[in-house]
């Protein structure tokens, strides 16, 4: 079985006000040593598990576009040589629109990156400033144009909604402007105020209004309608790919005749996560799930570099994943997808029936109208997508 490979690039020029990811400002001089450590981690993995093969590669962060194209090429090559990453595999790199130029993008394309994920977030200057983003809308538009000229045929754009003080009309303006850029994929995320972030502190202090969950739900619904009309298929709670699902239900499994057309733009790397199969994580703070265990690497880049130099794959917060937790997480992740969880896939993986393991909970949520369940497939309903966390919690031990 091929795994997903995630490489974490923790460097940023400025930390966004809502961000609680493992990112660092002021450490750009560490980039060369960090890339060497990533290559060394790959060797350690290959020595311990020479049979490993990977299906997809994802550079996340942080701001991966702060790496040189040569560094990216070295890491892609390691994945190809040591872990048999296929020549046509999806290779995604996250980028800040304010950190890319056409020549750099051409070099990244030559390095093997074939999918670019741009953190656009908003088309409005005030909202970008509120989020602490370093780019402007004009730079986002320029980045998309440069990516097209550089040969990128698969572009994904990230957006955030439900901001303090954000109106429905301004959100829809952003949606309409983004659609004019003709991306192949869109990710829409509701703002979550993480503890101890600057944005959360401002809201707690009364400097900014708290996000309105009812308004955010309206934003989500209106965006979904707009994207359906624009020819996008919602294949996951927060993700849309270009290609129509059967009308009028936008949350639908595509028929066989459309599946290949749609899957061309679905994030193949993330599908591996959502189907809850194992993955490898390289870099500072990156998580791996392998052979029934889950762990992270040391969080700080200097600690990570030192650990890898010592010749050890140091595991932080390691845990064994018991079968009950794996089953619950498989449902939690799988229900995020339009395809849901199929009874035959669950049976083949765990040797149990969904009805035997979760019958009472399933019946409860079906009666509430949050789940649909037939003989072959368990899925969230349209209402269930808005209350997904309540459903997911019922399946976790």
N, C-alpha and C positions, 0 to 999 in steps of 0.2 A: 504493500500500500504506500502510495506517495503522500508525503506530508506537505503542509503549507510552511513556508519559511518566512519569518518576520525578522527584519533587521532594524533595530532602533537607533536613530540618530538624534541624540538629545540636545543638540546645540540650537540656540535661538539668538536672534539679534535683540529681541525684546520679548518679555513674557506677557502673554495676553492676560487681560484682567479676569477672565473666567476660567483660566487654565489651571488644572491641578495634576497635569501629566508630569512624567519624570523628565523635565527639561531644565536647561541651565543657560544662563546668560554670562558672557565674558570668558568662555572657555574655548573660543575658536582656535587658539594656538595648540590645543590638544588634538586637533583633527587628524594629523598624520599618525600620531601614536595610537589614536583610537582605531583608525582603519587597520593598522598593523595588528592590534589586539583582536579585531573582528576576524581577520584572516587566521590568526592563531587559534581562536575559538573554533573556527571551522575545522582546522586540523585536528583539534582535540576531539570534536564530535566524530570525525571520520575515523580516527584511531579506535574509538570506543565502540562505534556502531557502523562498521564499514558497509553494511547492507542498506543503509539509509538512502532513500531517494526522495526528492522534493518535486512537487507539481507546480507550485507558484512561488513567486518572490515578491515581497512587499517591503519597501523602504518607508518607515513611518517615523514620527517624531513628536516634538521637536520639528526641525526644519531640514529635511534631507537634502533640499536643493542648495544648502550651504556647503555640501561636499563638492569637490571637483569632479567633473565627468570622468577623469582618469581613475579616481578612487572608486566611483560607482562601477566602472568597467572592471576593476580588479575584483570587486565583490561578486558581481554577476558571474565572472569567469570562475571564481571559486565554487559557486553553486553549480555551475555546469560541469566542471571537471570532477569535483569530489562527490557531488550528490545527484548527478545525472539530470539536472534541470533541463527539460526538453527545449529544443531550439525555438519552438513556437509557443513556449509557456508565457502566461501573463506575468509581466514584470512591471509593477506599479511603483511610482515614486511620488510622494507627497511634496508639494511645492507651495511656497508663499508667493503670490503674484508679484510682490515687490522684490523678489530675489532671483528672478529669472530673466534672461535675455535670449534672443534668437540663436546666437552662436552657441551659447551654453546648451540650449535645448537640442540643437542639432547634434552636439557632441553626446548628450545623454541618449538620444535616439540611437546613435552609433554604438554607444556602450551597451545597448541591449534593452533599455527601458522602452516599453511599447504602450504603456498606459500612464497618463499623468492625472494626478488628483490635486486640483487647485483649491486652496482654502479661501474662497471668495467671501463667504459669510453674509455680506450685505452689499447693496448698491448705493447706500446712503452714507455720506461723509460723517454725519453725527453718530450713526450707529457703529461705523467702523472705529471711530475715536472712542466710543464707549467701551468697545470690546478690546481696545488696545492694539488693534491691527496696524501694521506698518505700511499698508498699501492703500491706494485710492481705487475707486471704481474704474477710473481711466486706466490705471495700471493693470487691473484685472482684465479689462477688454483687450489691452495691448498684449498681455500674456497669452490669452487665448489665440489671438491672431498669430503671434510668434510661434506658438506651439503647432498651429496648422501649417505654417510655412516650413517648420522644421520636420514635418512628416508625421506628426501624431494624429492618428485616426481614431483614437479612443481617449476621450477627455471626460473626466468626472469633475463636477463642481460641488463643493460643500457649502451649505447655507445654514444659518442659525435663525430661529424665530422665537417669539415669546420674550423679547427683550424688555427690560423696564422702560415703560413709556412708548413702546412701539405700537403703532396703530395698524389695523387690518389693511387699510389702504396703502400704507407705506410698504408693508410686507408684500402685498400683491404687486406693487410697482417693481420691487426687486425680482419677484418671480417672472414677471413679463419681460424685464430687461435681460434676465439670465437666459430665458428661452430664445431670445434673439441671437444669442451666442451659439446656439445649436449644439449643445453638448450631447454626448452619447449616454451620459449617466448623471444622475443627480442624487445627492444625499442631503436630506433635510432633518435637522436636529433641533428639538426643543431645548432652549437654554435650561441648564441645570445649575443652580447656584451652589457651587461646591464650597464647603467650609474653608475659612481662612484664605479665600481668594479676595483680591481687591474689590471685585464687583459685589461679592456677597457681603463684604464689610460695609460697603456704601449703602446697600439696601437695608442692612441691619441698623445702620445709624440714622436711617430716615432721609438720607440724601437723595435716594432714588426710590420710585415706587416699586413694590414687589411685583414680579410678573403675575399676570392674571391667567390662571389655568383654563378658565372658560374661553377667554379670548384666544389663547394658544390653541385650544381644540378647534376653534373656528378657523384659525389660520391654517392648521393642518388639513382640515376638510376642504377648504377653498383651494389650497394648493393642489391637493389630490385631484379635484375636479378639473382644474386648469391643465394639469399634466396629462390627464386622460384625454382631454380634447386635443392636446398637442401631440398625441401619439406615443405617450410613455406608458409603460406597464409597471405597476407597483408590485415588485416581487418580494419585498421585505418591508417591515414596518416603516423604516426610515429611508428606503432606497427605491429608486425608479430607474428603469433602463428603457432606452428607445425601442419601440416595438409594441404593437397593440396586443392586449389580451382580449378575450371574447367580450364584446359589449353585451349588456350595459354594466356588468359587474367588473370593476377594476381590480378586485382582489380575487383573482381566478387563476387556476392552473392552465397554462396554454395548451391547446390541442397539439397533437404530434406534428401537424403541418406547420405550426408556427414556432415550435420550440427552438429550432436551430437559429431562426432569425432573431429571436429574442435573446437567446443565451450568448450571442456574440458580444453583448454589452453588459451582461450581468457580471458583477465582480466575482470572478472565479475564486480568488483567494479567500474572500470573506465567506463564500459558500461553505468552504471547509470548516470555518469556525461555526457557522450557524447549524451545520449538520453534526457538530460536536465530535469531529474526528480530530486526531492528535496533530499537534503543530510543534515546530521548533522556533525558539526565539533567541536571537543573538544580540549582544549589546547590553549596555547599562540598563538594569531594571527590566529587561525583557523576560517574559514568561514563556515557559515551555510546558507542554503536556505530552508525556511520552512514557510508554510502558506502565500505564496506570498511576503515574505520579505527576504532580504539578509543582513547579517551583519557579523562582525568579533569580536572575543574576544580581550581583551587587548593584545598588542603585546609582551611586555617584560614579561618573566616568573615571575618575582617578582610582577609585577602589576597584572598579571593573578591570581597568588596564593592569593594575598590580596583580589581581587574582589570576588573570589569564597568563601573565608573564611567569607566574610561579608554576605554571603547568597544570593548574587545577580548574575544573569546571565547578566553581564554588556555587552551591545551591542555597538560596535564601528562602525562608518561609516555605519549605518543602512540605507537601502533604500527599498522603495516599488518597486516591479517589475511590471510595468503596462503590459497589455496584448500585446501591440505592441512590447515591448522589449522582453517579453517571447517568442513570435513567432519568432522574429529575431534571438534570441539566440538559439532557437530550431533548426532553419535551419543551423546556423553557426556551432553548435556542431554536429548535425546529418550528415552534409555533410563531416565531417572528417571521417565518417565510410564508409566502402565499401557498407554496406546495404543502405546508404543514408537516405533520408526521404521519407517515403511512404505516398501517398496521403490519404489513409484511416486512418492512424495513426494521421496525421495532422488534418484531418476533425473531427475525434472522440475527439481530445483534445481541439480544438479551435472552432469547429462549422463553419469553413470556408474552402473554397477551396484554394489550393495553387495558382491555376491559377487566381482566383479573387484577391487575396491579393498581389501577386508578379508577375503577368503575364508579364509586360514589362521587368522587370529585368531578369526574366527567359529566355525570348525570346532572349534578348541581349546576355546573356552568352552562350546560346545554339548556336547561330550564330557564336560566337567567338571560339567555340569548347571547352569551359571550363566546360560546364555542359551537361549531357545527361538527357533527360526528356521524359518519356513515360506516359502512362495513370496511371501507378501504382507507379512509383518511380522516385525520383530526386537524381542524383548522380554527383559527380565530375568526369570528364574524367581524363585520365592519364596526359594530359597537365594541367588540372585544379588543380591537386594536387600540382603542382609546383607554382601555382599562387593563391592558396586558399585564402590568406588574401584579395586579390582584390575582389574576389567573395563574401566573407563573409561580407565585409563592406557595400555592396549594400543592405543587408537585415536588417541592424541595424538602428533604428530610430535616 
